[in-house]
Amino acid sequence: MEALKAKGIKPALAVIIVGDDPASKIYVKNKKLACEFCGIESLEYALPAETTQEELIALIEKLNNDHNVSGILCQLPLPKGLDEEAVINTIKYEKDVDAFHPVNVGKIMIGNFDFLPCTPAGVMELIKESGIDVTGKKCVVVGRSNIVGKPMSMLLLHKNGTVTVCHSKTQDLAAECREADILVAAVGVPELITGDMVKEGAVVIDVGMNRLPDKRLVGDVAFDEALEKASAITPVPGGVGPMTIAMLMKNTVKAAELNQTGK
Ligand code: GUN
């Protein structure tokens, strides 16, 4: 960041939000606040739900070619009728601060990457900063999404974990979870992971963000029960969420370095 400042470069993050999904609006607002806090310019493009695929693609192409834009993020999910895959594929991979573009996904698989997806990167940072060594540990990731589960399992593998990925067709989820030294829950099912599914001394990381009918925000882990067993555990809110945003800021600075200094 300091090196960029010396060159007169201010990283800029373009955030596109289509429609008015309340959760997405909150995420985008938090990303904007983080940019302001870090001295990153934030460019918000709030488009109506009726936006066409062509209009959205045209905006991304404009941002791809704008030398003042370091990173581009299109908040997901998109309203029905818009093609998320086409949108992800259109974002120039050098500006893809979400690391969702197939080129970036492939680079992560190989282990030679510029960007990591923000949520899994945030989880790895929490693990590292807590002094937890992944090498040889049994890691269980619950959830196989492209945004979290799949890249999460790859990052744990890069750190020499023995990784199991569980999903809705897993036969005995509780038994798999009970094997975990490091358990990452990323399925979007409120409090799916109960205390009896946690091994004594396990590290429990909750990526879930579920709004209950009574408006309470809970994770994928029954926190109070899991707390009794875990040696370390993340709460919801206030656990992985802030780390995700911090990693987005890091990726945006990286994008500015890649795009604006020719590094
Ligand atoms: N929706 C939920 N998580 C994310 C994310 O990390 N990036 C984007 N673009 N959309 C999301």
Residues whose N, C-alpha, C, O or C-beta is under 5 A from the ligand:
A	BS01	GUN	L73 C74 Q75 L76 P77 D98
